[in-house]
Amino acid sequence: MRMPAFLRPRTAQQITGQIGEDQALAYLQQQGLRLLERNFRCKGGEIDLIMQDGKVLVFVEVRMRSNSKFGGAAASVGSAKQKRLIIAAQIYLQGHSMPPPCRFDVIAFDDKEMTWLKNAIEA
C-alpha cells in the first residue's frame, strides 16, 4: 500500500520548487497582486498561484532551472504544459457565473535571476 503524499518525505526538487514559489509569491504581492489560491490541483493539472491583479484573474506558473543546457525556465513551459494549465484554469473558472478577464503569467528563475512574463500563454 502506498504511503499518502502528505506523509512522504519531500524531495530536494520539491523543496527548491516551494522556495521558488515563495519568492514568486512575495514578488507578485510587492507588485500589488493578491493571492487567491496556491497549488490548485484538479484532474486536468495544477496551477502554482492564482492571483488577483485589479479586475484580472492571473494564473501563474513558476519554473526554475539551475542551468540553461536544455533551454531556460520559460522555455520549459511547452505546449503540453500550456494545455494542462488552460484546462486547470477552465476547471477553476467553472465556479464563476461571470468569469473575470484572465491571463497566464510565468515567473521564470534561471539560476538566481527571476523574470516575470505577463501574458506568457495564449488561451
N, C-alpha and C positions, 0 to 999 in steps of 0.2 A: 504494500500500500504506500502510495506517495505521501510525503510529508506536505502539509498545507504550506502555501507560498509564504504566509506571514511567519512561519516557524523556521524556514530555511535561512541559513546564513547568507548575507548579501555578498555578491562578488565585488572585486575591486572595480570592475567596469560599472556596476550598478551604483557604487558609492561615488565614483567620479561623475557619473551622469546626474546623480542627485545634487552634487555640488554645482555642476553647470546650470541645472535648473534653478537652484537657489540664487546664483549670481544673475541669471537672466531675469528672474522674477524681481529681484531687488532693483536692477537697472530699469526695467519697464515701469515699476512703481515710481521710481525717481522721475521718470518721464511723464508721469501723470496718469498712467493706466491703472485700472483697479482689477484685482484678481476676483474672478467669479468661481473658477474651479481649477483644480490641479489634478493631473493624471486621470482625465476622464477616459474610462475604458468601456468598450462595448464590443459586440461581436465583430463589428467592422474594423476596429482598430483602436488606437489610443491617441489622445491629444494631450501634449505635455501641459500646456497652460491655456486657459480660456480667460481672456481679459476684456475689460470694457474700456474703450478709448472714445470718450464722449458718447455719441449715439451709435458707435460702430462696435460690433462684437468681433474680437480678434482671436483667431485660433493660432497658437504659437507652437511651432516645432523647434526644439532645442537640439542642436547637433554639435558634437565635439570630435575633433581629430587632433592627434598629437603630432602627425606629420602629413604632408600632402602627397605622399607617394602614389596614392590611388585617387587623387583629387582632393579638394578641400572639403570642409564640413558642409558647406552649402551644396556642393555638387553631389553629396551623398543622399540628398533628398530626391531620389529618382522618381520616375513616373509611377511605379508600383506604390511607393510610399505616398506620393501625392494622392493617388486614387483612394488609398486607405484613409488618409486624413479627410478627404472630402466626404467619404461615406460616414465616418465617425461624426463629422460636423452635421451632416444631414440627420443622423440619428439624434444628436444633441438638440437640434432645432425642432424636432417633432413635437416637443412640449410647448412650443411657442405658437400661439394662434396667429400672430403677426410678426414673423421673424424680422429682426432688425437688419440693417445693412451689415455685411460681414466682409472680412478679409483674412487672408492667410499670411502670416509672417514667419520668418525663420530667424532664429538667433543662432549664429554660427561661431563656434570657437575653434580657431586654428591655432594650435599651440596655446598661447595665453591671450591672443588677440580676439576680441569679440566684435562681430559685425551684426547689425540689425538690418535685415532685409524686409522692408514693408512690401506687401502685395507680392510676395515671392512666388505664390502659386495661383494660377488662374483656375477658378472654379466654374 
